[in-house]
Amino acid sequence: MNLLHSTCDLNIIKGKWLFEVLSLKALDYLLEKKEMKKEETRITILVNDLTENMIGNLRQIAKQYKMVSIVTNHREKFKQLEKQILEEDGIMITIGNNKKKGLSKAELILNVDFPIELINQYTIYENAIIINLCGNVKITKKRFNGICINDYEIDQEKEEDFDYDKKTKYRACEIYEARINKRQPYQEIIKQIEEDKVKITALIGTNSKI
């Protein structure tokens, strides 16, 4: 897949792009299952590169949760967004990169693009719930007893849109991601997802399924 991507510039569908777009729904699903309230929940987001989709999601997260912290190696990229959210929404988000303190008390972590090698350099709260949008991440800390989510399942109301032959060979999230025009603006993508009534039906952890 890496060879095809680098030599042919092909868009390889793995469901991870869609997972990022659906991160708001993934968080809603998780909080409902864990009986947690947004207005009482602090969330920490691990992100180095901002996409248009993630900017849209981040602004919504900032409006809904008690406190939002961003941990990044590229603080300069987030200065304008930090200022914009404060001026337009009146919401303050914190941005930092302290490896000893940044995640030591973080109960809910949304990992956008930190690879396994990087995230394991941080001191992580032992009972944290981590949603990894970027791929399979395993926390190697001996004291970590939390939940590490690496995958998800979806359903949508318009089942007739699926090719049933392909449905036996591919996951629903892969088929749905392949149908979306990724060049659309963020709001148009979200509108399409809402019209298709896409919903998260499961979050899959390293050793468990929610």
N, C-alpha and C positions, 0 to 999 in steps of 0.2 A: 504493500500500500504506500509506503514511503517513497519507493521508486516511481510509482505511477503519479503520485502527487508532485514530486519534484521535477519529473521530466515531461509530464503531459499537462500539468496544472489542472488535474481533475478534482472535482468536488466529491470527496469520499464520504458517504453517508454512514455515520455511526450513532446518530442520535444525540451526540454531545452538544451540537449547536442548538438543537431544540431544547435540551435540558436547561441551557442558559436562559433562553427566552422564557421558559416555563418556571423559572426559579421562584417567582412570586407565588405561583400555584403550589409548587413543592413546599414552600414555607408554610402556606396556609394549611396544606394537608398535614404536615408534620405537627403544627401547633394544635390542630383539632384532635389528632390522635393522642397527643401528649397532654391534652387539656391545659394548654398554656394560653395566656392572653397577650396579644401584641403590645398593649399599652403597659404591660408589666415586664416585657422581655427586652433584654439588651442583645443586640446582634453585632457580631464582628465579621467584616468582609475582607477576605484575602484576595487582593487583585493588583496586578502590575500594569496590565494593558486594558484600557477602557474602550469598549465597543459602543456603538450607538444603542444597541439593545440593552447593554448593561447600564448605561447612563440612565435610560428610561426606567429600568427596574430599580436602580439605586435611589432615584428621586421618589419613587413610590414607597420604597422601604423606609426612607427617612421620614415620610409623612405618617407612617403607620406604627412604627416601633418606638418604645420608650427611649432608647438611645442607640445610635449607630456609630460604630468605630470602623475605620478603614486601616488595615495594615498593608503597607506597600513598600517596595524598594525604590519607587519613583514618585516621591511626594510632589515633585514639581508638576507632574502631569495632572494632579488633582486640585491644585490651588484655585484654578478658575471655577471648577465645579463646586468646590467648597464655598467660594464666595457667592456663586450664583444661587445655591440652595439657601444660603443665609439671607441674601437680599430678597429673593422672590418668594420663599416659603417661610422665612423666619425661623429656620431650623438649623441648629449647629451640629455638625458632625465632627468627630475627632479623627485626625490622621497621624499615624506614627509608624514606627518600625522597631520597637523594642523587643528583642528576641526573648528576654527573660520575663517581661511583664505584659507584653502585648496580648498574649493568649492565656495567661496564667489564671484568669478569672472568667474567661469567655465561656458561657454555658452553651451558646448557639453560634456556630461558625459557618459562614457560607464561603467555601473556597472556590473562587472563580478560575484561577489559573496558576496557583502555586503547585509545582511538581512535588513528588514525594520526598525528594532529597532536601528541598527547601523547607517544607512545612515541618519536617522532623528536626530542624535546627532550633525550633521554638519550644519554650516551656508551655505545655498545653494542659489546661484544666483537666483533671483526671476523669471527670464525668461529662465532658463536653459532647454535644451532638454536632457532628460535622457533616455538612452536605457538600460533596465534591462534584463540581460541575465539569471538571476538566478531564477526568479519567480515573483509573483505579489507584487509590491512595490507601496505603496501610500505615497506621501510626505504630512506630516501633518502640515508643516509650513503654517501659515495663509497668508503670503505674497507671497507664491509660485503661480505664474501664468503661469508657463512653461508647457512643455509637458512631460509626464511620460509614456514611452512605455514599455509594459509588454508582448506583444505577437506579432506574425508575421504570415504571410501566404506565401507559396511558390508555384511555378509552375515549371514543368520541361518538356523538349521536348519529352521525351520517355514516353508518357502517357500510351502506351500499357503495360508497366511494372507494372502498378497498377492493383491490384485485384479490379474490379469495385464493387463487392459486399461489400468488406471491405471499399471501398472509401466512401460509404454512411454512414458508422458508425464511421470512424476515419478521422482525418485531414490529409492532404497531407504530412505535415512535420513529423507527427508521423509514417506514413507508410514508408516514405523515410528513416527516422532515423533507423527504424527497419531493413532496407535492408543493412545498412552499416556495414562493419566489423570494429568495433571501435578499434581493436588492431593494425590496420595498422599504419604505420608512418604518420605523419602529411602531408607530401608531397603527399603520395599516396591517402589520403582522399581527399585532394584538387583537385588532378588530376581526381578522379572519379566524383566529383561534377561538374568540368568543362566539362568533357565528357558527363555527363547527362544534361548539360545546365540548372542546377538549378538556379532559380532566385527568389529574393524577390518580391512579388507582393503587399504586404501591411504591414505596421507597425501599430499595434493596441495600442492606448493609453488608459488612464483611461477614458477619456471622448471624445475621437476623434479617427479617423482613417486616416492615411496618405497613 
